[in-house]
Amino acid sequence: MRRRLLVQALAVAALPLFVAPAFTAGEGGGSGGGTTQCKKGEVWDKKKNKCVKPQYGMLDDDSIYEAGHDLAMAGRYDEAISVLTLAANKQDPRILNYLGYSHRHSGRITVGLGYYEEALRINPDYTLVREYLGEAHLQIGDLAGAQEQLKEIEKRTGKGSREYGMLSEQIDHFLRS
């Protein structure tokens, strides 16, 4: 817990050094065509409908989540971490999930695992976290841990869910390689 808080504090302190152009969604939540490109050091504020410099309290947590999500999905993990740490609600499972995702993809798998576990402590039914947690287990060679998350997803949403299909595919790929 202390290590995670230290990482968050360092990320926030370094924010001016890392925040670069943010590709964030307006109303689409990152899932559709309404993408806006902001200048270096800015993120999209959906309430103001314009790009702004991210600061504590300036953006609502939904805007912070969307900006962090979109940065993470664009492979800009350190920028995503810097933006996500601005959230007022440090216990928002969505924020924790993408902090985990961004740390994991930056090579800090253990840090990412901590964020995933915290998100699941708050919301054990958040199956997207379980999918990403399973993928993290595969990254460290823990097939049993990934299979455990797959079973948890199946219990909550069945085999037809996107998360089940994605993690199942990753496990199959792991077993073939």
N, CA, C and O of each residue as an XYZ file, in Angstrom:
708
protein
N       0.827     -1.186      0.000
C       0.000      0.000      0.000
C       0.873      1.252      0.000
O       0.632      2.172     -0.782
N       1.894      1.297      0.877
C       2.784      2.459      0.908
C       3.510      2.629     -0.409
O       3.697      3.747     -0.889
N       3.920      1.507     -0.991
C       4.643      1.580     -2.257
C       3.744      2.175     -3.337
O       4.190      3.001     -4.134
N       2.470      1.755     -3.365
C       1.551      2.275     -4.361
C       1.337      3.773     -4.163
O       1.304      4.527     -5.135
N       1.192      4.207     -2.917
C       1.012      5.624     -2.641
C       2.234      6.422     -3.056
O       2.107      7.530     -3.579
N       3.413      5.871     -2.828
C       4.637      6.528     -3.244
C       4.681      6.649     -4.762
O       5.027      7.703     -5.295
N       4.329      5.567     -5.457
C       4.316      5.586     -6.917
C       3.338      6.650     -7.403
O       3.645      7.394     -8.334
N       2.155      6.728     -6.775
C       1.167      7.729     -7.171
C       1.709      9.136     -6.936
O       1.584     10.005     -7.800
N       2.308      9.359     -5.776
C       2.830     10.680     -5.456
C       3.909     11.093     -6.452
O       3.936     12.237     -6.904
N       4.796     10.164     -6.793
C       5.848     10.465     -7.759
C       5.269     10.755     -9.133
O       5.750     11.641     -9.839
N       4.234     10.008     -9.516
C       3.613     10.225    -10.822
C       2.984     11.606    -10.895
O       3.101     12.291    -11.911
N       2.319     12.016     -9.828
C       1.699     13.338     -9.808
C       2.760     14.428     -9.833
O       2.612     15.416    -10.553
N       3.824     14.265     -9.060
C       4.891     15.257     -9.023
C       5.535     15.417    -10.397
O       5.970     16.508    -10.767
N       5.590     14.322    -11.143
C       6.225     14.351    -12.455
C       5.258     14.683    -13.580
O       5.653     14.708    -14.746
N       4.001     14.936    -13.249
C       2.988     15.169    -14.271
C       3.408     16.189    -15.322
O       3.263     15.909    -16.512
N       3.919     17.352    -14.947
C       4.289     18.317    -15.986
C       5.361     17.796    -16.936
O       5.473     18.284    -18.060
N       6.143     16.826    -16.512
C       7.207     16.298    -17.352
C       6.720     15.243    -18.332
O       7.344     15.034    -19.372
N       5.600     14.566    -18.012
C       5.171     13.428    -18.804
C       3.927     13.637    -19.646
O       3.772     12.971    -20.669
N       3.045     14.525    -19.262
C       1.791     14.654    -19.995
C       2.086     15.246    -21.360
O       2.660     16.328    -21.482
N       1.684     14.515    -22.371
C       1.871     14.928    -23.758
C       0.502     14.899    -24.435
O      -0.510     14.826    -23.738
N       0.432     14.950    -25.741
C      -0.860     14.988    -26.387
C      -1.735     13.824    -25.940
O      -1.286     12.679    -25.884
N      -2.958     14.125    -25.630
C      -3.884     13.101    -25.167
C      -4.943     12.873    -26.221
O      -5.565     13.821    -26.700
N      -5.146     11.653    -26.574
C      -6.211     11.293    -27.477
C      -7.331     10.770    -26.601
O      -7.251      9.659    -26.077
N      -8.378     11.570    -26.440
C      -9.437     11.180    -25.537
C     -10.771     11.342    -26.206
O     -10.938     12.151    -27.118
N     -11.716     10.565    -25.742
C     -13.040     10.583    -26.331
C     -13.896     11.645    -25.691
O     -13.750     11.951    -24.507
N     -14.781     12.201    -26.471
C     -15.786     13.096    -25.934
C     -16.864     12.257    -25.262
O     -16.651     11.736    -24.167
N     -17.996     12.123    -25.893
C     -19.108     11.387    -25.305
C     -18.957      9.878    -25.459
O     -19.618      9.129    -24.739
N     -18.107      9.406    -26.375
C     -18.053      7.994    -26.702
C     -17.312      7.122    -25.724
O     -17.332      5.902    -25.893
N     -16.658      7.658    -24.713
C     -15.944      6.840    -23.746
C     -14.795      6.066    -24.342
O     -14.360      5.063    -23.777
N     -14.293      6.522    -25.488
C     -13.144      5.866    -26.074
C     -13.499      4.720    -26.991
O     -12.608      4.104    -27.575
N     -14.790      4.413    -27.137
C     -15.160      3.228    -27.896
C     -15.609      3.536    -29.306
O     -15.881      2.610    -30.070
N     -15.698      4.786    -29.677
C     -16.185      5.083    -31.006
C     -15.455      6.250    -31.617
O     -14.511      6.772    -31.024
N     -15.868      6.661    -32.777
C     -15.150      7.604    -33.592
C     -14.924      8.995    -33.058
O     -14.074      9.677    -33.629
N     -15.588      9.509    -32.019
C     -15.468     10.899    -31.607
C     -14.176     11.230    -30.897
O     -14.212     11.703    -29.761
N     -13.048     11.001    -31.517
C     -11.761     11.221    -30.857
C     -11.264     12.629    -31.122
O     -11.348     13.128    -32.244
N     -10.745     13.268    -30.076
C     -10.210     14.617    -30.154
C      -8.733     14.577    -29.807
O      -8.332     13.884    -28.872
N      -7.930     15.306    -30.542
C      -6.508     15.376    -30.225
C      -6.232     16.692    -29.520
O      -6.544     17.768    -30.030
N      -5.644     16.585    -28.343
C      -5.285     17.767    -27.565
C      -3.798     18.054    -27.726
O      -3.011     17.170    -28.067
N      -3.429     19.311    -27.474
C      -2.018     19.692    -27.522
C      -1.258     19.031    -26.383
O      -1.847     18.482    -25.451
N       0.053     19.098    -26.482
C       0.919     18.553    -25.447
C       0.550     19.151    -24.094
O       0.402     20.366    -23.959
N       0.403     18.278    -23.089
C       0.100     18.718    -21.735
C      -1.369     18.959    -21.462
O      -1.713     19.512    -20.418
N      -2.264     18.552    -22.387
C      -3.685     18.770    -22.199
C      -4.467     17.472    -22.352
O      -4.014     16.519    -22.986
N      -5.658     17.462    -21.752
C      -6.601     16.355    -21.901
C      -7.973     16.935    -22.212
O      -8.226     18.118    -21.982
N      -8.847     16.098    -22.733
C     -10.187     16.523    -23.120
C     -11.089     16.603    -21.892
O     -11.192     15.644    -21.126
N     -11.741     17.752    -21.707
C     -12.720     17.961    -20.634
C     -14.088     17.939    -21.282
O     -14.448     18.863    -22.012
N     -14.860     16.880    -21.018
C     -16.145     16.731    -21.696
C     -17.165     17.765    -21.242
O     -18.069     18.106    -22.005
N     -17.043     18.271    -20.022
C     -17.977     19.298    -19.553
C     -17.740     20.622    -20.274
O     -18.685     21.311    -20.658
N     -16.469     20.966    -20.451
C     -16.131     22.215    -21.128
C     -16.073     22.043    -22.636
O     -16.048     23.019    -23.387
N     -16.051     20.780    -23.072
C     -15.984     20.444    -24.485
C     -14.753     21.067    -25.149
O     -14.812     21.596    -26.259
N     -13.620     20.978    -24.411
C     -12.367     21.493    -24.959
C     -11.196     20.845    -24.223
O     -11.372     20.180    -23.202
N     -10.006     21.055    -24.766
C      -8.788     20.552    -24.146
C      -8.368     21.489    -23.018
O      -8.445     22.710    -23.147
N      -7.923     20.896    -21.911
C      -7.483     21.682    -20.752
C      -6.252     21.023    -20.154
O      -5.985     19.849    -20.407
N      -5.501     21.778    -19.359
C      -4.371     21.208    -18.621
C      -4.934     20.443    -17.426
O      -5.744     20.993    -16.680
N      -4.527     19.190    -17.226
C      -5.055     18.419    -16.097
C      -4.469     18.888    -14.776
O      -3.253     19.003    -14.630
N      -5.348     19.157    -13.811
C      -4.940     19.557    -12.474
C      -5.926     18.955    -11.489
O      -7.074     18.677    -11.836
N      -5.468     18.755    -10.252
C      -6.356     18.252     -9.217
C      -7.588     19.126     -9.131
O      -7.485     20.351     -9.077
N      -8.744     18.506     -9.118
C      -9.994     19.207     -8.918
C     -10.536     19.903    -10.155
O     -11.692     20.327    -10.155
N      -9.749     20.032    -11.196
C     -10.200     20.740    -12.383
C     -11.095     19.855    -13.247
O     -12.087     20.322    -13.808
N     -10.744     18.594    -13.348
C     -11.522     17.649    -14.138
C     -12.292     16.733    -13.204
O     -11.813     16.375    -12.128
N     -13.487     16.361    -13.629
C     -14.221     15.382    -12.846
C     -13.603     14.003    -13.084
O     -12.892     13.789    -14.066
N     -13.882     13.082    -12.179
C     -13.268     11.754    -12.264
C     -13.659     11.006    -13.530
O     -12.870     10.205    -14.032
N     -14.853     11.245    -14.059
C     -15.227     10.580    -15.307
C     -14.335     11.038    -16.460
O     -13.921     10.227    -17.289
N     -14.042     12.327    -16.511
C     -13.150     12.839    -17.561
C     -11.732     12.311    -17.375
O     -11.050     11.978    -18.344
N     -11.298     12.240    -16.123
C      -9.969     11.694    -15.832
C      -9.904     10.230    -16.247
O      -8.928      9.793    -16.856
N     -10.953      9.471    -15.913
C     -10.994      8.059    -16.305
C     -10.926      7.926    -17.825
O     -10.128      7.147    -18.347
N     -11.759      8.682    -18.532
C     -11.788      8.569    -19.991
C     -10.439      8.931    -20.605
O      -9.964      8.243    -21.508
N      -9.820     10.010    -20.119
C      -8.517     10.407    -20.645
C      -7.469      9.337    -20.347
O      -6.680      8.978    -21.220
N      -7.462      8.827    -19.107
C      -6.507      7.781    -18.739
C      -6.715      6.512    -19.530
O      -5.757      5.889    -19.985
N      -7.972      6.129    -19.693
C      -8.305      4.939    -20.482
C      -7.789      5.082    -21.907
O      -7.132      4.183    -22.432
N      -8.091      6.215    -22.527
C      -7.697      6.409    -23.915
C      -6.183      6.461    -24.088
O      -5.652      5.944    -25.070
N      -5.489      7.082    -23.139
C      -4.035      7.091    -23.196
C      -3.482      5.673    -23.051
O      -2.558      5.288    -23.768
N      -4.042      4.908    -22.134
C      -3.592      3.521    -21.941
C      -3.832      2.699    -23.202
O      -2.965      1.934    -23.623
N      -5.002      2.856    -23.799
C      -5.329      2.089    -25.004
C      -4.454      2.508    -26.187
O      -4.249      1.733    -27.122
N      -3.944      3.732    -26.137
C      -3.042      4.209    -27.194
C      -1.593      3.805    -26.914
O      -0.697      4.154    -27.682
N      -1.357      3.073    -25.820
C      -0.006      2.631    -25.491
C       0.836      3.695    -24.813
O       2.058      3.565    -24.749
N       0.213      4.730    -24.315
C       0.921      5.837    -23.667
C       0.757      5.690    -22.157
O       0.088      6.490    -21.503
N       1.379      4.658    -21.631
C       1.123      4.190    -20.272
C       1.561      5.170    -19.191
O       0.817      5.399    -18.237
N       2.739      5.747    -19.317
C       3.194      6.694    -18.290
C       2.306      7.940    -18.251
O       2.035      8.484    -17.181
N       1.861      8.383    -19.417
C       0.940      9.511    -19.460
C      -0.399      9.128    -18.818
O      -0.990      9.921    -18.085
N      -0.865      7.928    -19.094
C      -2.121      7.461    -18.505
C      -2.020      7.450    -16.985
O      -2.941      7.879    -16.290
N      -0.901      6.958    -16.475
C      -0.690      6.905    -15.021
C      -0.723      8.319    -14.439
O      -1.354      8.560    -13.410
N      -0.043      9.246    -15.102
C      -0.018     10.624    -14.613
C      -1.413     11.228    -14.548
O      -1.744     11.923    -13.587
N      -2.218     10.975    -15.543
C      -3.577     11.517    -15.566
C      -4.466     10.796    -14.549
O      -5.203     11.446    -13.808
N      -4.405      9.481    -14.506
C      -5.282      8.712    -13.611
C      -5.037      9.027    -12.142
O      -5.957      8.948    -11.329
N      -3.810      9.383    -11.797
C      -3.520      9.687    -10.392
C      -4.134     11.013     -9.958
O      -4.098     11.343     -8.773
N      -4.689     11.772    -10.878
C      -5.366     13.024    -10.537
C      -6.785     12.804     -9.999
O      -7.399     13.740     -9.486
N      -7.304     11.599    -10.109
C      -8.682     11.334     -9.687
C      -8.868     11.649     -8.206
O      -8.014     11.337     -7.375
N      -9.981     12.262     -7.901
C     -10.309     12.568     -6.502
C     -10.633     11.289     -5.741
O     -10.239     11.129     -4.586
N     -11.354     10.380     -6.393
C     -11.738      9.118     -5.756
C     -10.666      8.074     -6.036
O     -10.665      7.438     -7.090
N      -9.771      7.907     -5.101
C      -8.662      6.960     -5.259
C      -9.122      5.506     -5.139
O      -8.330      4.581     -5.325
N     -10.400      5.312     -4.830
C     -10.935      3.960     -4.690
C     -11.884      3.603     -5.836
O     -12.619      2.621     -5.733
N     -11.883      4.365     -6.906
C     -12.722      4.065     -8.069
C     -12.118      2.853     -8.779
O     -10.994      2.934     -9.276
N     -12.839      1.736     -8.837
C     -12.277      0.530     -9.464
C     -11.867      0.740    -10.919
O     -10.927      0.098    -11.389
N     -12.549      1.620    -11.635
C     -12.177      1.890    -13.034
C     -10.793      2.529    -13.098
O      -9.965      2.165    -13.933
N     -10.559      3.482    -12.207
C      -9.258      4.166    -12.155
C      -8.174      3.168    -11.760
O      -7.116      3.104    -12.386
N      -8.449      2.389    -10.713
C      -7.484      1.382    -10.251
C      -7.173      0.372    -11.362
O      -6.023     -0.033    -11.533
N      -8.193     -0.026    -12.107
C      -8.007     -0.990    -13.186
C      -7.023     -0.460    -14.231
O      -6.104     -1.172    -14.635
N      -7.215      0.787    -14.668
C      -6.323      1.299    -15.706
C      -4.975      1.748    -15.166
O      -4.012      1.845    -15.927
N      -4.886      2.022    -13.879
C      -3.559      2.192    -13.280
C      -2.826      0.849    -13.323
O      -1.643      0.792    -13.661
N      -3.535     -0.232    -12.978
C      -2.943     -1.563    -13.056
C      -2.528     -1.912    -14.474
O      -1.421     -2.397    -14.707
N      -3.416     -1.664    -15.411
C      -3.164     -1.954    -16.820
C      -1.927     -1.201    -17.307
O      -1.054     -1.780    -17.955
N      -1.860      0.087    -16.992
C      -0.752      0.913    -17.473
C       0.575      0.519    -16.840
O       1.599      0.466    -17.522
N       0.561      0.245    -15.551
C       1.796     -0.213    -14.901
C       2.233     -1.555    -15.476
O       3.414     -1.760    -15.755
N       1.286     -2.460    -15.651
C       1.615     -3.799    -16.174
C       2.237     -3.693    -17.553
O       3.247     -4.339    -17.832
N       1.645     -2.889    -18.412
C       2.170     -2.762    -19.768
C       3.465     -1.957    -19.822
O       4.170     -1.984    -20.830
N       3.775     -1.254    -18.760
C       5.057     -0.543    -18.676
C       6.146     -1.426    -18.084
O       7.277     -0.980    -17.889
N       5.806     -2.682    -17.798
C       6.785     -3.614    -17.267
C       6.786     -3.710    -15.755
O       7.557     -4.486    -15.191
N       5.944     -2.944    -15.088
C       5.840     -2.989    -13.630
C       4.661     -3.890    -13.248
O       3.650     -3.433    -12.715
N       4.825     -5.167    -13.536
C       3.729     -6.128    -13.375
C       3.298     -6.237    -11.921
O       2.101     -6.296    -11.641
N       4.235     -6.264    -10.999
C       3.891     -6.390     -9.584
C       3.064     -5.198     -9.105
O       2.113     -5.369     -8.341
N       3.418     -4.000     -9.547
C       2.645     -2.809     -9.197
C       1.239     -2.935     -9.789
O       0.246     -2.648     -9.121
N       1.170     -3.365    -11.041
C      -0.128     -3.557    -11.691
C      -0.997     -4.554    -10.953
O      -2.198     -4.336    -10.792
N      -0.395     -5.655    -10.501
C      -1.150     -6.659     -9.743
C      -1.770     -6.043     -8.491
O      -2.906     -6.360     -8.139
N      -1.035     -5.171     -7.826
C      -1.549     -4.513     -6.627
C      -2.787     -3.673     -6.918
O      -3.750     -3.694     -6.152
N      -2.760     -2.936     -8.022
C      -3.920     -2.129     -8.396
C      -5.117     -3.011     -8.747
O      -6.245     -2.710     -8.357
N      -4.875     -4.096     -9.480
C      -5.971     -5.012     -9.817
C      -6.595     -5.607     -8.554
O      -7.817     -5.670     -8.424
N      -5.747     -6.037     -7.636
C      -6.258     -6.637     -6.392
C      -7.082     -5.625     -5.593
O      -8.114     -5.977     -5.021
N      -6.635     -4.388     -5.556
C      -7.382     -3.343     -4.847
C      -8.731     -3.105     -5.519
O      -9.741     -2.958     -4.831
N      -8.764     -3.064     -6.832
C     -10.026     -2.873     -7.562
C     -10.993     -4.017     -7.266
O     -12.191     -3.793     -7.090
N     -10.473     -5.243     -7.213
C     -11.333     -6.404     -6.935
C     -11.774     -6.446     -5.478
O     -12.843     -6.972     -5.170
N     -10.972     -5.905     -4.591
C     -11.391     -5.831     -3.192
C     -12.628     -4.938     -3.078
O     -13.530     -5.207     -2.284
N     -12.655     -3.884     -3.874
C     -13.769     -2.944     -3.861
C     -14.968     -3.495     -4.634
O     -16.110     -3.369     -4.191
N     -14.705     -4.100     -5.781
C     -15.775     -4.642     -6.622
C     -15.359     -5.992     -7.194
O     -14.775     -6.055     -8.276
N     -15.656     -7.079     -6.469
C     -15.240     -8.411     -6.923
C     -15.904     -8.862     -8.227
O     -15.454     -9.822     -8.851
N     -16.965     -8.177     -8.636
C     -17.671     -8.554     -9.859
C     -17.185     -7.808    -11.104
O     -17.759     -7.967    -12.181
N     -16.148     -7.008    -10.967
C     -15.618     -6.233    -12.087
C     -14.792     -7.173    -12.970
O     -13.595     -7.363    -12.750
N     -15.451     -7.751    -13.963
C     -14.818     -8.813    -14.743
C     -13.711     -8.316    -15.678
O     -12.828     -9.093    -16.042
N     -13.739     -7.055    -16.068
C     -12.643     -6.551    -16.898
C     -11.340     -6.566    -16.098
O     -10.280     -6.879    -16.638
N     -11.421     -6.227    -14.815
C     -10.234     -6.321    -13.956
C      -9.764     -7.768    -13.906
O      -8.566     -8.039    -13.987
N     -10.703     -8.691    -13.773
C     -10.339    -10.111    -13.708
C      -9.666    -10.572    -15.007
O      -8.728    -11.368    -14.972
N     -10.142    -10.076    -16.139
C      -9.496    -10.418    -17.407
C      -8.053     -9.929    -17.415
O      -7.136    -10.688    -17.726
N      -7.856     -8.661    -17.073
C      -6.512     -8.090    -17.068
C      -5.625     -8.745    -16.016
O      -4.432     -8.947    -16.246
N      -6.194     -9.074    -14.875
C      -5.439     -9.768    -13.829
C      -4.986    -11.138    -14.340
O      -3.850    -11.550    -14.100
N      -5.865    -11.830    -15.033
C      -5.498    -13.115    -15.631
C      -4.364    -12.967    -16.630
O      -3.449    -13.789    -16.666
N      -4.426    -11.918    -17.440
C      -3.351    -11.668    -18.401
C      -2.035    -11.382    -17.682
O      -0.971    -11.815    -18.126
N      -2.113    -10.654    -16.575
C      -0.904    -10.370    -15.791
C      -0.310    -11.665    -15.247
O       0.908    -11.847    -15.256
N      -1.167    -12.559    -14.776
C      -0.677    -13.850    -14.287
C       0.036    -14.610    -15.405
O       1.062    -15.247    -15.166
N      -0.497    -14.548    -16.611
C       0.172    -15.212    -17.731
C       1.523    -14.574    -18.015
O       2.476    -15.272    -18.362
N       1.617    -13.258    -17.872
C       2.892    -12.569    -18.115
C       3.987    -13.068    -17.187
O       5.158    -13.100    -17.565
N       3.612    -13.456    -15.973
C       4.625    -13.937    -15.024
C       4.680    -15.465    -14.992
O       5.326    -16.053    -14.124
N       3.993    -16.105    -15.951
C       4.049    -17.549    -16.066
C       3.141    -18.302    -15.106
O       3.331    -19.500    -14.900
N       2.168    -17.638    -14.519
C       1.266    -18.247    -13.542
C      -0.040    -18.667    -14.220
O      -1.050    -17.968    -14.140
N       0.003    -19.817    -14.885
C      -1.168    -20.337    -15.594
C      -2.328    -20.583    -14.628
O      -3.473    -20.259    -14.945
N      -2.049    -21.143    -13.470
C      -3.105    -21.435    -12.494
C      -3.826    -20.160    -12.056
O      -5.047    -20.161    -11.901
N      -3.079    -19.076    -11.856
C      -3.683    -17.804    -11.482
C      -4.597    -17.269    -12.575
O      -5.670    -16.739    -12.288
N      -4.176    -17.407    -13.826
C      -5.005    -16.967    -14.954
C      -6.265    -17.814    -15.052
O      -7.355    -17.287    -15.273
N      -6.119    -19.123    -14.887
C      -7.281    -20.012    -14.958
C      -8.260    -19.740    -13.822
O      -9.472    -19.869    -14.000
N      -7.746    -19.369    -12.667
C      -8.613    -19.005    -11.542
C      -9.459    -17.786    -11.900
O     -10.654    -17.752    -11.605
N      -8.850    -16.792    -12.531
C      -9.605    -15.599    -12.932
C     -10.634    -15.939    -14.011
O     -11.731    -15.381    -14.022
N     -10.284    -16.848    -14.910
C     -11.234    -17.276    -15.937
C     -12.459    -17.921    -15.295
O     -13.588    -17.664    -15.713
N     -12.242    -18.756    -14.285
C     -13.358    -19.388    -13.566
C     -14.214    -18.345    -12.860
O     -15.439    -18.460    -12.832
N     -13.573    -17.328    -12.288
C     -14.313    -16.259    -11.606
C     -15.160    -15.463    -12.599
O     -16.291    -15.086    -12.292
N     -14.617    -15.210    -13.778
C     -15.386    -14.510    -14.812
C     -16.577    -15.368    -15.222
O     -17.694    -14.865    -15.348
N     -16.340    -16.663    -15.431
C     -17.423    -17.562    -15.826
C     -18.538    -17.575    -14.788
O     -19.716    -17.573    -15.147
N     -18.180    -17.590    -13.496
C     -19.189    -17.576    -12.432
C     -20.051    -16.323    -12.497
O     -21.245    -16.368    -12.197
N     -19.455    -15.222    -12.883
C     -20.157    -13.938    -12.834
C     -20.903    -13.608    -14.119
O     -21.975    -13.004    -14.073
N     -20.351    -13.995    -15.265
C     -20.963    -13.584    -16.537
C     -21.175    -14.718    -17.526
O     -21.809    -14.524    -18.563
N     -20.658    -15.889    -17.222
C     -20.794    -17.002    -18.152
C     -19.703    -17.010    -19.206
O     -18.856    -16.118    -19.268
N     -19.749    -18.041    -20.028
C     -18.711    -18.207    -21.056
C     -18.922    -17.307    -22.270
O     -18.037    -17.198    -23.119
N     -20.067    -16.671    -22.357
C     -20.357    -15.841    -23.517
C     -19.885    -14.405    -23.406
O     -20.032    -13.637    -24.357
N     -19.323    -14.022    -22.272
C     -18.921    -12.621    -22.106
C     -17.626    -12.324    -22.866
O     -16.821    -13.215    -23.137
N     -17.456    -11.058    -23.195
C     -16.250    -10.617    -23.891
C     -15.013    -10.927    -23.063
O     -14.011    -11.411    -23.589
N     -15.086    -10.641    -21.737
C     -13.936    -10.854    -20.865
C     -13.542    -12.329    -20.806
O     -12.357    -12.662    -20.819
N     -14.543    -13.207    -20.741
C     -14.258    -14.638    -20.715
C     -13.556    -15.044    -22.020
O     -12.542    -15.742    -22.000
N     -14.110    -14.600    -23.143
C     -13.538    -14.948    -24.444
C     -12.110    -14.450    -24.612
O     -11.251    -15.165    -25.128
N     -11.862    -13.216    -24.174
C     -10.524    -12.643    -24.325
C      -9.496    -13.384    -23.468
O      -8.411    -13.718    -23.945
N      -9.840    -13.640    -22.199
C      -8.883    -14.320    -21.330
C      -8.707    -15.770    -21.755
O      -7.596    -16.298    -21.707
N      -9.776    -16.409    -22.165
C      -9.689    -17.790    -22.637
C      -8.753    -17.883    -23.842
O      -7.952    -18.811    -23.949
N      -8.862    -16.920    -24.736
C      -7.987    -16.877    -25.910
C      -6.531    -16.682    -25.498
O      -5.637    -17.317    -26.058
N      -6.289    -15.810    -24.523
C      -4.926    -15.574    -24.041
C      -4.349    -16.836    -23.391
O      -3.175    -17.156    -23.573
N      -5.185    -17.542    -22.633
C      -4.730    -18.793    -22.001
C      -4.399    -19.824    -23.067
O      -3.377    -20.503    -22.971
N      -5.248    -19.952    -24.083
C      -4.981    -20.890    -25.181
C      -3.669    -20.554    -25.875
O      -2.868    -21.442    -26.167
N      -3.456    -19.275    -26.135
C      -2.203    -18.836    -26.767
C      -1.014    -19.173    -25.880
O       0.018    -19.631    -26.369
N      -1.156    -18.948    -24.583
C      -0.084    -19.258    -23.623
C       0.244    -20.759    -23.667
O       1.414    -21.141    -23.660
N      -0.782    -21.594    -23.713
C      -0.574    -23.037    -23.722
C       0.062    -23.518    -25.027
O       0.796    -24.506    -25.020
N      -0.202    -22.848    -26.134
C       0.376    -23.227    -27.429
C       1.831    -22.787    -27.568
O       2.589    -23.370    -28.344
N       2.220    -21.757    -26.813
C       3.578    -21.230    -27.004
C       4.578    -21.841    -26.050
O       5.759    -21.497    -26.091
